[in-house]
């Protein structure tokens, strides 16, 4: 397969987001920094995720990359919190997440016009 640079960069951004979410999960599992394996995992996930984010900034505008990074990361960790950690899923929480998604999509639409 032959991917162009922009496609590869977006794939790297998605991987960076998954690593950031994994780091956040590891932070939760560290139980207030009392469990060493989740602490090490968190540091590795965050270090690699932030490194990949930095690489994407060579191709994607920082305003777009960071909006996607933080917005999609927030949406994913909210879903993980609800499904895995049994956090409450209120109407307000779901509407707020929807607004984040709308905002990120809006930034991308504005950028592409």
Secondary structure, DSSP 8 states (H G I E B T S, - for coil): ----HHHHHHHHHHHHHHHHHHHHHHHHHTTTTT-HHHHHHHHHHHHHHHHHHHHHTTTS-HHHHHHHHHHHHHHHHHHHHHHTS-----HHHHHHHHHHHHHHHHHHHHHH-
